[in-house]
Protein backbone atom coordinates (compact mmCIF):
# COMPACT_ATOMS: atom_id res chain seq x y z
CA UNK A 1 0.00 0.00 0.00
CA UNK A 2 1.14 3.52 -0.75
CA UNK A 3 -0.06 6.64 1.04
CA UNK A 4 -0.19 10.02 -0.66
CA UNK A 5 -0.73 13.40 0.97
CA UNK A 6 -3.34 15.86 -0.22
CA UNK A 7 -3.55 19.45 1.01
CA UNK A 8 -6.89 21.18 0.66
CA UNK A 9 -7.27 24.95 0.59
CA UNK A 10 -11.03 25.37 1.11
CA UNK A 11 -13.82 24.02 3.28
CA UNK A 12 -15.29 22.11 0.35
CA UNK A 13 -13.08 21.23 -2.61
CA UNK A 14 -12.57 18.56 -5.26
CA UNK A 15 -8.86 17.96 -5.88
CA UNK A 16 -7.63 16.07 -8.95
CA UNK A 17 -5.37 13.23 -7.74
CA UNK A 18 -5.32 11.23 -10.99
CA UNK A 19 -1.63 11.86 -11.67
CA UNK A 20 -0.63 10.85 -8.15
CA UNK A 21 -2.63 7.62 -8.47
CA UNK A 22 -1.02 6.82 -11.83
CA UNK A 23 2.43 7.43 -10.35
CA UNK A 24 1.66 5.07 -7.45
CA UNK A 25 0.48 2.38 -9.89
CA UNK A 26 3.69 2.81 -11.90
CA UNK A 27 5.89 2.64 -8.79
CA UNK A 28 4.10 -0.55 -7.73
CA UNK A 29 4.79 -2.13 -11.13
CA UNK A 30 1.15 -3.12 -11.60
CA UNK A 31 0.57 -4.07 -15.24
CA UNK A 32 -2.93 -5.57 -15.12
CA UNK A 33 -5.46 -5.59 -12.30
CA UNK A 34 -7.17 -3.03 -10.13
CA UNK A 35 -6.13 -0.20 -7.91
CA UNK A 36 -8.20 0.58 -4.83
CA UNK A 37 -8.19 4.22 -3.75
CA UNK A 38 -9.39 4.76 -0.18
CA UNK A 39 -9.82 7.85 2.00
CA UNK A 40 -9.42 7.08 5.73
CA UNK A 41 -11.25 10.22 6.88
CA UNK A 42 -14.86 10.68 7.97
CA UNK A 43 -15.16 14.11 6.36
CA UNK A 44 -13.57 13.36 2.98
CA UNK A 45 -14.17 11.01 0.10
CA UNK A 46 -13.18 10.08 -3.43
CA UNK A 47 -15.06 10.15 -6.74
CA UNK A 48 -14.49 9.68 -10.44
CA UNK A 49 -16.04 12.37 -12.61
CA UNK A 50 -15.35 14.80 -15.46
CA UNK A 51 -12.04 16.58 -15.18
CA UNK A 52 -11.97 18.58 -18.41
CA UNK A 53 -14.36 21.36 -17.40
CA UNK A 54 -13.76 22.86 -13.94
CA UNK A 55 -17.40 23.99 -13.89
CA UNK A 56 -18.39 20.37 -13.21
CA UNK A 57 -16.48 20.43 -9.91
CA UNK A 58 -18.06 23.75 -9.00
CA UNK A 59 -21.54 22.40 -9.82
CA UNK A 60 -21.03 19.26 -7.72
CA UNK A 61 -19.91 21.35 -4.76
CA UNK A 62 -22.76 23.86 -5.20
CA UNK A 63 -25.45 21.17 -5.27
CA UNK A 64 -23.96 19.29 -2.30
CA UNK A 65 -23.86 22.56 -0.34
CA UNK A 66 -27.48 23.30 -1.32
CA UNK A 67 -28.75 19.83 -0.37
CA UNK A 68 -26.61 19.62 2.78
CA UNK A 69 -26.24 23.20 4.08
CA UNK A 70 -23.77 24.25 6.75
CA UNK A 71 -26.51 26.05 8.66
CA UNK A 72 -29.07 23.57 10.01
CA UNK A 73 -30.21 22.15 13.34
CA UNK A 74 -27.39 19.57 13.51
CA UNK A 75 -26.66 17.91 16.86
CA UNK A 76 -23.03 16.85 16.36
CA UNK A 77 -21.02 18.95 18.82
CA UNK A 78 -17.94 19.32 16.60
CA UNK A 79 -19.84 21.52 14.15
CA UNK A 80 -18.99 19.58 10.99
CA UNK A 81 -22.07 17.40 10.53
CA UNK A 82 -22.51 18.51 6.90
CA UNK A 83 -19.02 17.20 6.12
CA UNK A 84 -19.85 13.82 7.64
CA UNK A 85 -23.10 13.60 5.66
CA UNK A 86 -21.43 14.60 2.36
CA UNK A 87 -18.65 12.06 2.83
CA UNK A 88 -21.25 9.37 3.59
CA UNK A 89 -23.03 10.11 0.32
CA UNK A 90 -19.84 10.30 -1.76
CA UNK A 91 -18.12 7.32 -0.17
CA UNK A 92 -14.57 6.60 0.94
CA UNK A 93 -13.26 4.49 -1.95
CA UNK A 94 -13.23 3.61 -5.63
CA UNK A 95 -11.68 0.86 -7.76
CA UNK A 96 -10.05 1.60 -11.12
CA UNK A 97 -9.04 -0.99 -13.69
CA UNK A 98 -5.35 -1.00 -14.64
CA UNK A 99 -4.28 -2.37 -18.01
CA UNK A 100 -0.75 -2.32 -19.41
CA UNK A 101 0.30 -0.22 -16.44
CA UNK A 102 -2.22 2.58 -17.10
CA UNK A 103 -5.39 3.62 -15.33
CA UNK A 104 -8.42 2.76 -17.47
CA UNK A 105 -10.48 5.94 -17.24
CA UNK A 106 -12.90 7.41 -19.76
CA UNK A 107 -11.83 10.26 -21.99
CA UNK A 108 -12.98 12.98 -19.61
CA UNK A 109 -12.69 11.12 -16.30
CA UNK A 110 -10.40 12.09 -13.44
CA UNK A 111 -10.10 10.87 -9.85
CA UNK A 112 -10.91 13.50 -7.23
CA UNK A 113 -10.26 13.69 -3.52
CA UNK A 114 -13.35 15.32 -1.99
CA UNK A 115 -12.66 17.68 0.89
CA UNK A 116 -15.70 18.52 2.98
CA UNK A 117 -14.13 19.97 6.15
CA UNK A 118 -11.04 21.85 5.07
CA UNK A 119 -8.61 23.25 4.71
CA UNK A 120 -6.64 20.26 5.97
CA UNK A 121 -3.76 17.93 5.26
CA UNK A 122 -5.20 14.56 4.28
CA UNK A 123 -4.05 11.07 3.35
CA UNK A 124 -5.22 8.82 0.54
CA UNK A 125 -4.39 5.12 0.62
CA UNK A 126 -3.62 3.40 -2.68
CA UNK A 127 -3.63 -0.39 -2.92
CA UNK A 128 -2.68 -1.97 -6.27
CA UNK A 129 -4.31 -5.37 -6.73
CA UNK A 130 -3.00 -7.88 -9.27
CA UNK A 131 -5.41 -9.54 -11.67
CA UNK A 132 -6.61 -12.24 -9.27
CA UNK A 133 -9.30 -13.42 -11.66
CA UNK A 134 -6.88 -14.35 -14.46
CA UNK A 135 -7.07 -18.00 -15.42
CA UNK A 136 -3.78 -19.84 -15.11
CA UNK A 137 -2.59 -22.54 -17.48
CA UNK A 138 -1.86 -25.64 -15.39
CA UNK A 139 -0.28 -27.71 -18.19
C-alpha positions as CSV (number, residue, x, y, z in Angstrom):
1,X,0.0,0.0,0.0
2,X,1.1,3.5,-0.7
3,X,-0.1,6.6,1.0
4,X,-0.2,10.0,-0.7
5,X,-0.7,13.4,1.0
6,X,-3.3,15.9,-0.2
7,X,-3.5,19.5,1.0
8,X,-6.9,21.2,0.7
9,X,-7.3,25.0,0.6
10,X,-11.0,25.4,1.1
11,X,-13.8,24.0,3.3
12,X,-15.3,22.1,0.3
13,X,-13.1,21.2,-2.6
14,X,-12.6,18.6,-5.3
15,X,-8.9,18.0,-5.9
16,X,-7.6,16.1,-9.0
17,X,-5.4,13.2,-7.7
18,X,-5.3,11.2,-11.0
19,X,-1.6,11.9,-11.7
20,X,-0.6,10.8,-8.2
21,X,-2.6,7.6,-8.5
22,X,-1.0,6.8,-11.8
23,X,2.4,7.4,-10.4
24,X,1.7,5.1,-7.5
25,X,0.5,2.4,-9.9
26,X,3.7,2.8,-11.9
27,X,5.9,2.6,-8.8
28,X,4.1,-0.6,-7.7
29,X,4.8,-2.1,-11.1
30,X,1.1,-3.1,-11.6
31,X,0.6,-4.1,-15.2
32,X,-2.9,-5.6,-15.1
33,X,-5.5,-5.6,-12.3
34,X,-7.2,-3.0,-10.1
35,X,-6.1,-0.2,-7.9
36,X,-8.2,0.6,-4.8
37,X,-8.2,4.2,-3.8
38,X,-9.4,4.8,-0.2
39,X,-9.8,7.8,2.0
40,X,-9.4,7.1,5.7
41,X,-11.2,10.2,6.9
42,X,-14.9,10.7,8.0
43,X,-15.2,14.1,6.4
44,X,-13.6,13.4,3.0
45,X,-14.2,11.0,0.1
46,X,-13.2,10.1,-3.4
47,X,-15.1,10.2,-6.7
48,X,-14.5,9.7,-10.4
49,X,-16.0,12.4,-12.6
50,X,-15.3,14.8,-15.5
51,X,-12.0,16.6,-15.2
52,X,-12.0,18.6,-18.4
53,X,-14.4,21.4,-17.4
54,X,-13.8,22.9,-13.9
55,X,-17.4,24.0,-13.9
56,X,-18.4,20.4,-13.2
57,X,-16.5,20.4,-9.9
58,X,-18.1,23.7,-9.0
59,X,-21.5,22.4,-9.8
60,X,-21.0,19.3,-7.7
61,X,-19.9,21.4,-4.8
62,X,-22.8,23.9,-5.2
63,X,-25.4,21.2,-5.3
64,X,-24.0,19.3,-2.3
65,X,-23.9,22.6,-0.3
66,X,-27.5,23.3,-1.3
67,X,-28.8,19.8,-0.4
68,X,-26.6,19.6,2.8
69,X,-26.2,23.2,4.1
70,X,-23.8,24.2,6.7
71,X,-26.5,26.1,8.7
72,X,-29.1,23.6,10.0
73,X,-30.2,22.1,13.3
74,X,-27.4,19.6,13.5
75,X,-26.7,17.9,16.9
76,X,-23.0,16.9,16.4
77,X,-21.0,18.9,18.8
78,X,-17.9,19.3,16.6
79,X,-19.8,21.5,14.2
80,X,-19.0,19.6,11.0
81,X,-22.1,17.4,10.5
82,X,-22.5,18.5,6.9
83,X,-19.0,17.2,6.1
84,X,-19.9,13.8,7.6
85,X,-23.1,13.6,5.7
86,X,-21.4,14.6,2.4
87,X,-18.6,12.1,2.8
88,X,-21.2,9.4,3.6
89,X,-23.0,10.1,0.3
90,X,-19.8,10.3,-1.8
91,X,-18.1,7.3,-0.2
92,X,-14.6,6.6,0.9
93,X,-13.3,4.5,-2.0
94,X,-13.2,3.6,-5.6
95,X,-11.7,0.9,-7.8
96,X,-10.0,1.6,-11.1
97,X,-9.0,-1.0,-13.7
98,X,-5.4,-1.0,-14.6
99,X,-4.3,-2.4,-18.0
100,X,-0.7,-2.3,-19.4
101,X,0.3,-0.2,-16.4
102,X,-2.2,2.6,-17.1
103,X,-5.4,3.6,-15.3
104,X,-8.4,2.8,-17.5
105,X,-10.5,5.9,-17.2
106,X,-12.9,7.4,-19.8
107,X,-11.8,10.3,-22.0
108,X,-13.0,13.0,-19.6
109,X,-12.7,11.1,-16.3
110,X,-10.4,12.1,-13.4
111,X,-10.1,10.9,-9.8
112,X,-10.9,13.5,-7.2
113,X,-10.3,13.7,-3.5
114,X,-13.3,15.3,-2.0
115,X,-12.7,17.7,0.9
116,X,-15.7,18.5,3.0
117,X,-14.1,20.0,6.1
118,X,-11.0,21.8,5.1
119,X,-8.6,23.3,4.7
120,X,-6.6,20.3,6.0
121,X,-3.8,17.9,5.3
122,X,-5.2,14.6,4.3
123,X,-4.1,11.1,3.4
124,X,-5.2,8.8,0.5
125,X,-4.4,5.1,0.6
126,X,-3.6,3.4,-2.7
127,X,-3.6,-0.4,-2.9
128,X,-2.7,-2.0,-6.3
129,X,-4.3,-5.4,-6.7
130,X,-3.0,-7.9,-9.3
131,X,-5.4,-9.5,-11.7
132,X,-6.6,-12.2,-9.3
133,X,-9.3,-13.4,-11.7
134,X,-6.9,-14.3,-14.5
135,X,-7.1,-18.0,-15.4
136,X,-3.8,-19.8,-15.1
137,X,-2.6,-22.5,-17.5
138,X,-1.9,-25.6,-15.4
139,X,-0.3,-27.7,-18.2
